[in-house]
Amino acid sequence: MENLPFKESDLFSFGGLALILPMIIGGLKKLWPAWIDGKEPMLVFILAYALGIAAKLTAKAVAFPNVSWLGLVVGLFFVALAAAQVHDTFVNKVIHQEDGEGK
């Protein structure tokens, strides 16, 4: 697993979550395209909070050690916004060359 483009420790930071969430959504979209299509923003928010809170609870020493719970909740909101924007801009417009006006 050392040849993966991300490491487990990437999930322990806001930046790492913002970069990994579009990859997760892209993978889920490959598995279940009919179910995921159009629900990406909602899934990004759900996954951001699920992964961020799970990391804080399970890896207390390394995951967000100096971040309060309120700071985590607010930070995860902005992580979800950033990840959704990365997905909408980079993945859809650059890679798939969709314009967002319709398919």
N, C-alpha and C positions, 0 to 999 in steps of 0.2 A: 504494500500500500504506500510505499515511499515515492512512487512515481505519480501520485495524484497531484493535481494542480493546487490543492488546498490541504491544510493539515487540521487536525482536531483543535489545535489551539486557536485557529482562525475564528472559531465559533465563540471564543471568549472575549471578543471585542466588538464594538459597534461597527467598525469598518469591515471586519471580517464577515459579520452577519449581512451587511449591506451588499457585499460582493457575492456571498454564497447563496442568498435567497433567490436571485434570478436563475441560478443554475438549478436549484431544487425545483422551482416552478417550471423551468424548461423540461426537466426530466419527467415531472408529473404530467406535463402536457403531451409528451411523447407517449406515455403509457395510457392515458385516458383523454384523448383530444376532444371528444364530444362533451365530456363532463366538465373539463377545465376551461374550455374556450369561453371567454367573456367574464370569468370569475377570478382572473389573475389578481386584481387589486385586493379583493377580499381575502384570498388565500395568502398573499404576501403579508397582510396584517396579522392574520391568524398564526402563520408560521413564525413571524418575527417575535411575537409575544410568547409563543410556545417554546421556541428554542432559547430565547433570552432568559426567560424565567427558569426553565429547566437547567440551563447552564449555571445560573446564579445559585440555585438550590443544591445542585449536585457537586459542583466544583467551586466551593466557597473560597478557597485559597487563591485560585487563579482567574476565575470568571468574575469580572467586574468587582474586584476587591474593595476599591475605594468609592464605589458608587452606591448611594442610598437607594432604597426601593422606589422612592418618588423619582429620583434621577433616572433609574432604570426604566420605569414606565414611560417617562417623557422621552428618554433617549431612544427607546424601541419604537416609539411613534415616528420619530424622524428617520430611523433606520428603515422602517417600512415604507415611508414616503420616498426615500432615496432608492431603495430596491425596486419599487414600482416604477419609478422614473427611469431607472437603468433598463428595466425590462421593456417599458414602452418605447423608449428612445433607441437604445442600442440594439436590443434583440429584434424588435419588430421593424424599425425603420432601416437600420443598417444591415442586419444579417438577412432578414426575410424581405426586405424592401417593400414593406407595407406602409401606406401613407396615413392610416388611421381613418380615412374617409369612408372606407368600405372595402370589401374584397372583390 
